[in-house]
Amino acid sequence: MFTTPDKEKLGNRYVCYECGTRFYDLKKPEPMCPECDADQRNAPVRDLKALLGGNKTRKLEFLMAEAIEQGADMVMTQGATQTNHGRQTAAAAAKLGLACHILLEDRTGYDDANYNTNGNVLLDHLHGATTEKFPGGHDMPGEMEKAAEKKRAEGHKVYIIPGGGSNPTGALGYVNCAFELLNQVNTSGMKIDRLVHGTGSSGTQAGLVTGMCAMNAQIPILGIGTRAPQPKQEQMVYDLACRTAEKLGCAGVVKREDVMANTDYVGEGYGIPTDSGIEAIQMFAELEGILLDPCYSAKGAAGLIDLARKGTFKDERVVFLHTGGAAALGGYDFAFETANRWVNL
């Protein structure tokens, strides 16, 4: 019978960057590979692009590098029950041999079993992360700091990642995305009139805006909100974009008018599916074979579809940036009517 190793006794888990041997450091101060004697503190940051998709992977490439640079042996983050960011943080931690703890906030009130234990929650646990649950409305950054202090008292070196990975370090992932997109545009000779995407914790849009402004691309970016009212959403994005530009060495490049958000498609609240979002999921799945998630990408796509129907993008070439998150669909099965797909031939 398989039993889960007691990590408190075995210490930190590593996958040797030289020979691939998997081992625990047995709480020794120097994490040396038992096969080749490679010091794991000298390990390069691994490529995280193979992680199960989503926009947070781009942020985590920079955040996890910073965690390793600071000597962390545990990462800690927080989000809603079906947080894509939490699940990808757990996967990145597993790949890099770090412990991971995720604080989950009930922002929907759903008592559906699949929502609370399937989808991203199941994947959190499969990746080896531990989780704890809090009622909605909690001071989650404060709770995370308390949890981190407990782990530090136990001897762990904890690196805290904010919800959504949205800070200047994480936003650099989407500065890179803007650079990649512009390179593709210039290489192909394609003209883009507008970029549209779902925006929530602000890191994705802040990084995109900073990157585009830094390159003087003059491509408008429209974030379709998934959580906050328009003034608050735009201010969050602008503030983070300014901090990201400063970190990048181009302070002042982002102007307030560069940040645009439309929050007409949030619905009843964060993480709560909308009719237009469900329609978008079904359209993308049935017509293109592309999966969206009810929380972010579906609401972004719903805005794209509705605005296109209204003629907002007339004569424009629009790029829709898919922010991933399909793994959460397993927690939202209650939102879909699929009974008519069962047939007897």
N, C-alpha and C positions, 0 to 999 in steps of 0.2 A: 504493500500500500504506500502511495506517495504521500510524503508529508512536507509541508513548507518549511524551508530552513529558518532557524531562529536568527534573524539578522542582528538582533541585539548582542548575541554571543559571537557571531561570525564576523561582525564588522561590516565594512563596505565591500560591495561586489565590483569586480573589474573584469573587463574583457581586454586582454593584453593587446596593445596597439602594434606589437612586433610580431607575435606568433599566434594570437587569437585564443590563447588559453583563458578559460573562465575560472576565476578564483575569488576567494574572500581574503581580505588582508588580516583577519584575525585580530583586528584592532591594533596592529603594529603601526608605529609612526611612519615607517617607510614602506609604501605599497609596491613591493618587488614581485615580479612574476616568478612563480616557483619553477617554471620551465626554462626561461631564457634570462632571468634576472633583470629584465627591463624595468626601470623606474617609471611607474605609471603617472607620476607627476609631470613627466616630460612628454606625455601623450599629446599629439595634435588634436584639435577639435575635429570630430568626424562630420562628414557630410550628412545632413539631416533630411535631404530632399526625398529620401526613400520612405519617410514616415507617411502614414496614411493621411492624405491631403488636407488642405485647409490653409487659410491665410496665416494662421499662427505659426506655421512651420518657418516661414520667412523671418518672423520676429525671433523665434527661438534660436535660429542660427547665431544671432548676435547675443541674445540673453544667456544661452548656455555657455557660449565662449567666455562671457564675462564671469559667469559662475565658476567655471574651471580656473580662470585666471586668478580669482580671489580665493582659491583653495577650498571651495565648498564641497561637502560630501552629501548634502541634501538640498533639494529645491522645494519650495513651498509656494503655492498659489491658491487662488480662489475664483469662484464663478458660480453661475446658476447650476442647477442639478445636471442638465444635459450640456454642460460646457464643452465646446469643441477645444477650446484653449487648454483646459485642464487635461483632457485626454491626450492631446499632443505633447503637453509637458511631461506627462507620465511616460509616453513612448520615447521621448528624447532622453529622459532620465534613465530609462532602461537601457537604451543603446549606449549611453555614456557611463554606465555603472554607478549612477547616483541614486540615493534614496529620494522618494517623492511623497509629499503629503498634500492633499487637496481639500480645501474647505468649500463645501457646497451649500449654497443658499437657496431655499425654496422660494422662488420668485413668482410661481404660478398658482400654488395651492393645489396642484393636481395630486390625487391619491392613487392614480393609475399605477398598477404594479410595473408595467413595462417602462413607464416614464421614470420611475424611481430606481429601477434595478437593471434595465436593459440599455441598449444603445451605448452611449459614451460611458455611462456608469460601469457597465460590464467591462468595457475596454480599459477603463481606469484600473480596475482590479486585476485584469489579465496582465497588464503591464507591470504589476507589482506595487502600484501606489496604494497608500492608505487614504481613507476619506473620512470626513465627519460632516454632519448635516446641521444646518442652522435655519431657524424660521426666517421668513422674509423680513426685510427692514433692519437687519442687524448692521452694525458697523463692521463690515467684513475686513477692511484693512486693519482695524484695531484688533479683531479676533485673530487675524493671521499673525500679527506681531506678538500677541500673547502665546500663541502656539509655538512660534519660532523661539521665543525665550525659554519655553519648557524644553525644547529639543536642544537648545544651546547649553542649558544646564546639565543635560545628559552627555554633553561632550561633542555634539554635532556642530559642524560649521554650516549654518543654514543661509542659503541665498534666497531672498524673497523676490518673487515675480508678481507684479501687480496684475489685477484682473485683466484678461485679454492681452497680456504682455505689452500693454500700452504705456510705454515711457520712452524717452529719447533713444535709449539703446535699442528697444524693440522696434521703434519706428524706422530705424535705419534699414530694416529688412524691406520696407516698402519704398524707401529712397532707392534702394537697389532695384526694386521692381520697376519703378519709373524709368530708371536708366536702361533696363533690359527692354522695356516696351519701346522706348525711343530708338534704341538700336535696331529693333525689328522694323520699326516704321521707316527709318532712314535706309536700311538695307533693302527693303522691299519696294520703296518708293510710294508706299501707301500714305494717304492723307487721313488724319483723324480729326474730327471736329469736336468730339466730346468723349469723355470717359465717365462711365456710370458704374456704381458699385454700392453694396450695402455698407452702412457705417453704424458702428455701435460704440465700442469703448474708445474710439477715436484714433487709435494707432495706425490703422491701415490708411485712412484718408490723410492723416497728418504726414505720414511718410510720402505718400504719392504727391501731395501738394508741394512739400518741400523739395522733392526730387525734380518735379516739373518746373518749379520756379527757379531752382538753382541752375537748370539747363536752359532757362528762358524759352521753354517749349511752347508756351501760349496755347495749351490745350486745356479747356475748362474741365473741371472735375466736379461731378455732381454725386454727392453721397445721399443715398436713400436711407433715411433713419430707421432704426429698429428698436429704439428705446426711449430717448429723451425728446422733449419739445424742441422745435427748431432753434430758438435763441440759445438754449443751453448746449445743444449738440454742436452748433457752429462755434460757440465760444470754446468748448472743450477741444475741438479740432485745432482751432487757431492757436490756442495757448500751447498745445503740444507741438504744433508745427514750428512755432517760434523757438521753442526749446531745442527741437531737433535741428533746426537750421543753425542754431548757436553751436551745438555739439559738432555739426558738420563743418563748421568754420565759415558759414555764410550768413551770419546774423543779419536780420533785417530784410532778407530776400523775399519773405512771405508777407503779403499785405492782407488786411482783413477781407477785402473783396475777393480774394482768391479762394476763400472757403465758402462753399455753397452746400446746403443740405435741404432736402425735402422730406418732411416727417409726416406726410399725409397717409403713410401706409403702415404705421406702427400697429394700428388696431387697438385692442384692449390692453396691450402691454407687452413687455419684453418676454420672449419665449412662448407667447400665446399665438397659435396659428390664426391666420386670417383667411377669409374666403378667397381673396385675390391671390394670396400666397399659395394656397392649395391649388388654385387654377394654374399658377405659374409652374408649380412642381409637376403637375400632370402634363402641361404643354411641353416643357423641356424634356421630360422623361419619354413621352409618347412620340414626339416629333423629332427629337435629336438624340435620344439615348443618354441624356445628361441628367444627373441627379442633383437636386437642390435640397437645402435643409429648411425646415419651417421657421427657424429663428432669424437667420440672417439672409442667406442668398435668395430665399424665396420672396422675402419682402422687398429686397433690392430688385429682383426680376419683376415683381408685381408693379413696382413703380415704373420700371423701364417699359413694360407692356402698356400700362395705362397712359403714360405720357406719349408714347408712340401713337396710340389710338387717337389721342387728342390733337395730334399734329405738332407737338412740341419740338420734335426732332426733324421736321420736314426738311428734306434736301440735305440732311446731315449724315455723315458716316459716324456711327456711334460704336464704341467698344464697350462691352459689358464685362467687367472683371468679376469672375466667379471666385468667391471667397471660400468655397469648399463647405465641409460640414455634413456630408451625406451620412456619416456614421450615426448621427443623431436620429435618423429616420426610424430606427428600431425602437426608439422611445416614444414615438408619436403615431403609432399604428391606429390609435383611436380617432385620429383626425381624418382618416381616409375611408371612403366608401368603395370597397372592392368586391362586395358580394356578387355583383353581376359578372365578375371575371371567372367565376366558377360555372362551368357548363358541362352538360352531358351530351356528347356527340352521338 
